[in-house]
Amino acid sequence: MIRLRTVIVLAALLCAAPFLELPAFAAAAAADGNAKALPPIPLSLDEVLAWVDRSHPLLKGAGTEKVVARGRMLKALGAFEPTLVNDSEIERFISSSDPSRSVQTAGFNDTFLDFRDPSGFKGMAGYRRVIGNAKIPDLAFDGNREQILVGASMPLLRGLMVNPENAELQRSGLADPRADVQVAQTRQDLFLAGASQYWDWIAAWKFADIHKRALKVAEDRYKQVEGRAKAGAVAPLDVVEANQEVQRRREAFIAATRLVEQEQYKFSMFLWERDTPIVPGGERVADFPRVTSLPSAETVLADKINAKAARPEIRAISIEAQLNNIDLELAKNNLLPSLDAEATPSRTPEKFVLGLGYKFGLELRIPFMQRRSKGEVLEAQGKADRLVLVQLFRQQQVAVDVDNSLSAMERAKERIAAAQQSLQMARTLEEGERFRFSLGATSVLFVNLRERNTVDSEAQWIRAQSDYQKALAMYQWAIGAWAKAPASVVPVSYQPQRTFDNK
């Protein structure tokens, strides 16, 4: 028994050992996590575009065009929905068959379904209940007290398959594709503007970083020169020169800070969260990606061909042409004579009571001048010719946009290479001038000039990189890449990022 209790106690201790050590382990892990916090994830362009897709008000507003398109379709279909009609007609009249010419009261109660078709066909079907004394010549039942109602009318020339109601139904069918084009156009423009503003935002932070580092160097030199002046190693004017450079660079840094704030506010208009613009912090500023090779001639040619079909401007013209073709067909149909066939029951009580059942008719109308219809045909034909020319212009504009973006990419790439070499030489001259200053072979003025040249060269290098990335975005816009459906998930790659607060 003692041996069994010992085994049970040991097993309990072994099971409880991990739980006894868990609080200490958790405290150590928490302390380690506080000591080594992970750097923030840089804000990528893909994340920005996904943010625009998800929550931008203008894109949401463009999406309401789909609701308007569905409403227009339902409105057009309403012209062809069947209608249930219940009609009671009673009249008092003097019967001519009665010698005493006594007054009689008679009529009917009709219940029927009235419907029409986009082809122009109209029909009705139901039954009639007699009120009073009446004669039913056709389709009577229930002891001549009720009658079957069947009727139809059909246009044989004008209005057959082409009529205003059917034309409106066809136009409403194009409302949904038209809404898609409007959404695509809004998405394209927002993505281009968002990408351009994203790179301006990054460039502004890079400029501020340059001026902050330059200011720190000037402040350190001022302290150094001031100390040397107190020791009598340099002239007091060098202290004034160093202090003036500090103030000059401080003013430049303040202006760069204002540029950062301005670009942040503009950039926040593309980043919405809960219907409020979000201002991203400087800790999420990313580095410029590496410069890639330009697309091949075969790729550019394929992109141009696809862009002439994918760009919203081209698709919008195609839809406008289809809408105009509907108007043109309707105008041409109105030039035809009107020939209508009708077979319907009598719907007036005096005729029905006298024994008139169904009536059959064929009506022909031939207009002579046709000025209105001819004017509508001429107007639609002129608009069709204009749309052909506009489409040709838009297609050439697409090709020019692609070539223009390629030119911008190529020249920005060349500028990056030239600016990078200029920056390297400027830094070499700066280091050499500092070395000469340490030997007393030059003055503070020349050191300041070399450093300003380095700042300008680095700013040109950053500006060239920003222009290259904006040219890449322009190329994506020109080929219509952003007019497609948005991606459901955008991966974000994690990498440590150095902010300009780190020296």
C-alpha positions in Angstrom: 0.0 0.0 0.0 2.9 2.4 0.8 4.6 1.6 -2.4 1.3 2.3 -4.4 0.9 5.7 -2.7 4.4 6.7 -3.5 3.9 5.9 -7.2 0.7 8.0 -7.2 2.4 11.0 -5.6 5.3 10.9 -8.0 3.0 10.7 -11.0 1.1 13.8 -9.7 4.3 15.7 -9.3 5.4 14.9 -12.8 2.1 16.0 -14.3 2.1 19.2 -12.3 5.7 20.1 -13.1 5.0 21.8 -16.4 2.3 23.9 -14.9 4.5 24.9 -12.0 7.1 26.2 -14.4 4.6 27.9 -16.8 4.3 31.3 -15.0 8.0 31.7 -14.8 8.5 30.8 -18.4 5.6 33.1 -19.5 7.1 36.0 -17.5 10.5 35.5 -19.1 9.0 35.4 -22.5 7.0 38.6 -21.9 10.1 40.3 -20.6 12.1 39.2 -23.7 9.2 40.4 -25.9 9.3 43.8 -24.3 13.0 44.0 -24.6 13.1 43.0 -28.3 10.0 44.5 -30.0 9.7 43.7 -33.7 10.2 46.6 -36.1 7.0 47.8 -37.9 6.1 46.3 -41.3 6.8 48.8 -44.2 3.7 50.0 -46.0 3.8 48.5 -49.5 2.1 49.7 -52.6 0.1 46.4 -52.8 -1.3 47.1 -49.4 -2.2 50.6 -50.3 -4.1 49.5 -53.4 -5.8 46.8 -51.5 -6.8 49.4 -48.9 -8.3 51.6 -51.7 -10.2 48.6 -53.0 -11.6 47.8 -49.6 -12.7 51.1 -48.2 -12.3 54.1 -50.5 -15.6 56.1 -50.6 -15.4 57.0 -54.3 -15.0 53.3 -55.2 -17.9 52.4 -52.9 -19.9 55.2 -54.6 -19.1 53.9 -58.0 -20.3 50.5 -56.9 -23.8 51.9 -56.3 -24.0 52.2 -60.1 -24.7 48.5 -60.1 -27.7 49.1 -58.0 -28.9 51.8 -60.3 -28.4 49.4 -63.3 -30.6 46.7 -61.6 -33.2 49.3 -60.9 -33.3 50.4 -64.5 -33.7 46.8 -65.6 -36.6 46.3 -63.3 -38.2 49.6 -64.5 -37.9 48.4 -68.1 -39.3 45.0 -67.3 -42.3 46.7 -65.7 -43.7 47.6 -69.1 -44.2 43.9 -69.9 -45.5 42.6 -66.6 -49.1 41.1 -66.7 -51.9 43.0 -65.2 -55.0 41.5 -63.5 -58.1 43.5 -64.4 -61.6 43.4 -62.9 -64.0 45.7 -64.7 -67.8 46.2 -64.1 -69.8 48.1 -66.7 -73.6 48.8 -66.3 -75.7 51.0 -68.5 -79.4 51.9 -68.7 -81.0 52.2 -72.1 -84.3 52.0 -73.9 -84.8 48.8 -75.7 -85.8 49.2 -79.3 -87.3 45.8 -79.4 -89.8 46.6 -76.7 -93.0 48.4 -78.1 -93.4 50.2 -74.8 -89.8 51.4 -75.0 -89.2 50.5 -71.4 -85.9 51.3 -69.7 -83.6 48.4 -69.1 -80.4 48.0 -67.1 -77.7 45.6 -68.3 -74.0 45.1 -68.4 -71.1 42.8 -67.5 -68.3 42.1 -65.1 -65.0 41.2 -66.7 -62.1 39.5 -65.0 -59.1 39.0 -67.3 -55.3 39.0 -67.5 -53.8 41.7 -69.7 -50.2 41.1 -70.9 -47.8 42.2 -73.6 -44.6 41.0 -75.1 -41.4 42.8 -76.2 -42.2 41.8 -79.8 -45.2 44.1 -79.7 -47.8 41.4 -79.2 -50.6 42.3 -76.8 -53.1 39.8 -75.4 -55.8 39.2 -72.9 -57.6 36.1 -71.4 -60.3 35.8 -68.9 -64.1 35.5 -68.5 -67.2 37.7 -68.4 -70.2 37.5 -66.2 -73.5 38.9 -67.5 -75.4 41.5 -65.5 -79.1 41.8 -66.5 -80.3 40.6 -69.9 -77.8 40.4 -72.6 -77.0 38.3 -75.7 -73.7 36.4 -75.9 -73.0 35.4 -79.5 -69.5 33.7 -79.0 -67.8 31.4 -76.5 -70.7 31.4 -74.0 -71.2 28.9 -71.2 -73.2 28.4 -68.0 -76.5 29.0 -69.7 -75.3 32.0 -71.7 -74.6 33.8 -68.4 -70.8 33.8 -68.8 -68.4 34.2 -71.7 -64.7 33.3 -72.4 -62.6 36.4 -73.1 -59.7 35.9 -75.5 -58.1 38.8 -77.4 -54.9 39.8 -79.2 -53.4 42.6 -81.2 -50.2 42.5 -83.2 -48.2 45.1 -85.2 -47.2 43.7 -88.6 -44.8 46.5 -89.8 -44.0 49.4 -87.5 -43.5 48.2 -83.9 -42.9 44.6 -84.7 -39.8 43.5 -82.6 -38.6 47.1 -82.6 -40.7 49.4 -80.4 -40.0 52.0 -77.7 -40.6 49.6 -74.8 -38.4 46.9 -76.3 -35.7 49.5 -77.0 -35.8 50.7 -73.4 -35.4 47.0 -72.3 -32.4 46.6 -74.5 -30.9 49.9 -73.1 -31.4 48.7 -69.6 -29.6 45.5 -70.4 -26.5 47.6 -71.2 -26.8 49.5 -67.9 -25.0 46.8 -65.9 -22.0 46.6 -68.3 -21.9 50.4 -68.3 -21.8 50.4 -64.5 -18.9 48.0 -64.7 -17.0 50.4 -66.9 -17.6 53.3 -64.6 -16.4 51.2 -61.6 -13.3 50.2 -63.6 -12.6 53.8 -64.6 -12.9 55.0 -61.0 -10.6 52.1 -59.9 -8.0 52.9 -62.5 -7.9 56.6 -61.7 -7.8 56.0 -57.9 -5.0 53.4 -58.2 -2.9 55.8 -60.4 -3.5 58.7 -58.0 -2.9 56.6 -55.0 0.3 55.1 -56.3 1.7 58.5 -57.3 0.8 59.9 -53.9 2.4 56.9 -52.2 5.7 57.5 -53.9 5.5 61.2 -53.2 4.9 60.4 -49.5 7.9 58.1 -49.4 10.1 60.7 -51.2 9.0 63.4 -48.8 10.2 61.3 -45.8 13.5 60.5 -47.6 14.0 64.3 -48.1 13.3 64.9 -44.5 15.8 62.2 -43.5 18.5 63.9 -45.7 17.9 67.3 -44.2 17.8 65.9 -40.6 21.1 64.2 -41.1 22.6 67.3 -42.6 21.3 69.4 -39.7 22.9 67.0 -37.2 26.2 67.2 -39.0 26.1 71.0 -39.0 25.2 71.1 -35.3 28.1 68.8 -34.4 30.5 70.9 -36.5 29.3 74.1 -34.9 30.1 72.7 -31.4 33.4 71.6 -32.7 34.3 74.9 -34.3 33.1 76.8 -31.2 35.4 74.7 -29.0 38.3 75.3 -31.3 37.6 79.0 -31.4 37.6 79.2 -27.6 41.0 77.5 -27.7 42.2 80.0 -30.3 42.7 77.5 -33.1 40.3 79.1 -35.5 38.9 82.6 -36.1 35.6 83.7 -34.5 34.1 84.3 -38.0 34.3 80.5 -38.5 31.9 80.1 -35.6 29.5 82.6 -37.2 29.8 80.7 -40.5 29.1 77.4 -38.8 26.1 78.8 -36.9 24.7 80.3 -40.0 24.9 76.9 -41.7 23.0 75.4 -38.8 20.2 77.9 -39.2 20.1 77.4 -43.0 19.8 73.7 -42.6 17.3 74.0 -39.8 15.1 76.1 -42.1 15.5 73.5 -44.9 14.6 70.7 -42.4 11.5 72.6 -41.3 10.4 73.0 -44.9 11.0 69.3 -45.5 8.9 68.5 -42.4 6.1 70.6 -43.8 6.4 68.7 -47.1 6.1 65.5 -45.1 2.9 66.7 -43.4 1.4 67.9 -46.6 2.1 64.6 -48.4 0.7 62.7 -45.4 -2.5 64.5 -45.5 -2.9 64.0 -49.2 -1.9 60.3 -48.9 -4.5 59.8 -46.1 -7.3 60.5 -48.6 -6.5 57.1 -50.1 -6.4 55.2 -46.7 -9.9 55.1 -45.1 -10.9 53.2 -42.0 -14.5 53.5 -40.7 -15.2 56.4 -43.0 -12.2 58.4 -41.7 -8.9 59.1 -43.4 -5.9 57.4 -41.7 -2.5 59.1 -41.6 0.3 56.6 -41.8 3.3 57.1 -39.5 6.9 57.5 -40.6 7.8 54.1 -39.1 6.1 52.4 -42.0 8.0 54.2 -44.8 9.4 51.7 -47.2 12.6 51.8 -49.3 12.5 52.2 -53.0 12.4 48.8 -54.8 15.3 47.9 -57.1 15.1 49.1 -60.7 13.9 46.3 -63.0 14.5 45.8 -66.7 12.0 47.3 -69.1 9.4 45.0 -70.8 10.4 43.5 -74.1 9.0 44.7 -77.4 6.8 41.6 -77.7 5.4 42.2 -74.2 4.7 45.9 -75.0 2.9 45.0 -78.3 0.7 42.4 -76.5 0.0 44.9 -73.7 -1.1 47.5 -76.3 -3.5 45.0 -78.0 -5.0 44.0 -74.7 -5.2 47.6 -73.5 -7.3 48.6 -76.6 -9.9 46.1 -75.3 -9.4 46.4 -71.5 -9.2 50.2 -71.0 -12.5 51.5 -69.6 -12.5 54.4 -72.2 -12.6 51.9 -75.1 -15.3 49.8 -73.4 -17.4 52.9 -72.7 -17.3 53.8 -76.4 -18.4 50.3 -77.4 -21.4 50.5 -75.1 -22.3 54.0 -76.4 -22.2 52.5 -79.9 -24.5 49.7 -78.9 -26.9 52.2 -77.3 -26.8 54.3 -80.5 -27.5 51.3 -82.6 -30.7 50.7 -80.6 -31.8 54.2 -81.3 -30.9 53.9 -85.0 -32.9 50.7 -85.4 -35.9 52.3 -83.7 -35.7 55.4 -85.9 -35.5 53.2 -89.0 -38.5 51.2 -87.9 -40.5 54.4 -87.4 -40.2 55.0 -91.2 -42.3 52.0 -91.9 -46.1 52.2 -92.4 -48.3 51.2 -89.4 -50.2 48.0 -90.0 -51.9 46.5 -86.9 -54.1 43.4 -86.6 -56.6 43.1 -83.8 -59.1 40.5 -82.6 -60.7 41.4 -79.3 -64.1 41.1 -77.5 -66.4 44.1 -77.4 -65.7 46.1 -74.2 -68.5 48.6 -74.4 -71.8 47.6 -72.8 -74.1 49.1 -75.5 -72.5 47.0 -78.2 -72.3 43.9 -76.0 -76.0 44.1 -74.9 -77.0 44.5 -78.6 -75.3 41.2 -79.3 -71.9 42.2 -80.6 -69.3 39.7 -79.3 -65.8 39.8 -80.9 -64.5 42.4 -83.3 -61.7 41.9 -85.9 -59.7 44.7 -87.5 -56.8 45.5 -89.7 -55.6 49.1 -89.6 -53.1 50.7 -92.1 -51.5 54.1 -91.6 -49.1 55.5 -94.2 -47.4 58.8 -93.2 -46.3 61.0 -96.1 -43.6 63.5 -94.9 -41.8 61.4 -92.2 -39.8 64.4 -91.1 -39.5 63.3 -87.5 -38.4 59.8 -88.3 -36.0 60.9 -91.0 -34.5 63.4 -88.5 -34.1 60.7 -85.9 -32.3 58.4 -88.4 -30.0 61.2 -89.5 -29.2 62.1 -85.9 -28.4 58.5 -84.9 -26.3 57.9 -88.1 -24.3 61.0 -87.4 -23.7 59.9 -83.8 -22.6 56.5 -85.1 -20.0 58.1 -87.4 -18.7 60.3 -84.6 -18.3 57.3 -82.3 -16.2 55.5 -84.9 -13.8 58.4 -85.0 -13.8 58.7 -81.2 -13.0 55.0 -80.9 -10.1 55.4 -83.4 -8.8 58.4 -81.4 -9.1 56.5 -78.1 -7.2 53.5 -79.4 -4.4 55.7 -80.6 -4.4 57.5 -77.3 -4.0 54.1 -75.5 -0.9 53.4 -77.6 0.5 56.8 -76.9 -0.1 56.4 -73.2 1.8 53.1 -73.2 4.7 54.6 -75.2 4.8 57.7 -72.9 5.0 55.6 -69.8 7.8 53.5 -71.3 9.7 56.7 -72.2 9.2 57.9 -68.6 10.5 54.6 -67.2 13.5 54.6 -69.5 14.5 58.2 -68.8 14.0 57.8 -65.1 16.2 54.7 -65.1 18.9 56.7 -66.8 18.5 59.5 -64.3 18.8 57.1 -61.4 22.1 55.8 -62.8 23.5 59.3 -63.4 22.3 60.6 -60.0 23.8 57.6 -58.2 27.2 58.3 -59.8 26.9 62.0 -59.0 26.0 61.1 -55.4 29.0 58.9 -55.0 31.4 61.5 -56.4 29.7 64.2 -54.1 30.3 62.0 -51.1 33.9 61.5 -52.1 34.5 65.2 -52.4 32.7 65.8 -49.1 34.9 63.3 -47.3 38.0 64.8 -48.9 37.0 68.3 -48.0 36.4 67.2 -44.4 39.8 65.6 -44.3 41.4 68.8 -45.6 39.4 70.8 -43.0 40.7 68.6 -40.2 44.3 69.4 -41.4 43.4 73.1 -41.6 43.9 73.3 -45.3 40.4 74.6 -46.0 37.6 76.6 -44.4 34.1 75.8 -43.0 32.6 77.5 -46.1 34.0 74.9 -48.5 33.0 72.1 -46.3 29.5 73.4 -46.2 29.4 73.8 -49.9 30.5 70.2 -50.4 27.8 69.0 -48.0 25.1 71.0 -49.7 26.2 69.4 -53.0 25.9 66.0 -51.4 22.4 66.8 -50.1 21.3 68.1 -53.5 22.7 65.0 -55.3 21.0 62.6 -52.9 17.7 64.6 -53.3 18.0 64.2 -57.1 18.7 60.5 -56.7 15.6 60.1 -54.5 13.5 62.2 -56.9 14.6 60.0 -59.9 13.7 56.8 -58.0 10.3 58.3 -57.2 9.7 59.3 -60.8 10.7 55.8 -61.9 8.1 54.1 -59.6 5.4 56.6 -60.7 6.3 55.7 -64.3 5.8 52.0 -63.5 2.3 52.9 -62.1 1.6 55.0 -65.2 2.4 51.9 -67.3 0.0 49.7 -65.3 -2.7 52.4 -65.8 -2.0 52.7 -69.5 -2.3 49.0 -70.2 -5.6 48.8 -68.1 -4.1 46.4 -65.6 -6.1 48.0 -62.8 -9.4 47.8 -64.6 -9.7 44.1 -63.7 -11.3 42.5 -60.7 -9.5 43.2 -57.4 -7.5 40.5 -55.7 -9.1 38.9 -52.6 -5.9 38.6 -50.6 -2.8 40.7 -50.9 0.3 39.2 -49.2 2.5 41.5 -47.2 6.1 40.5 -46.9 7.8 41.4 -43.6 11.3 43.0 -43.4 12.9 45.2 -40.8 12.9 48.8 -41.8 15.2 51.6 -40.7 13.4 54.8 -40.0 15.1 58.2 -40.3 15.0 58.5 -36.6 17.8 55.8 -36.5 21.2 57.2 -37.1 
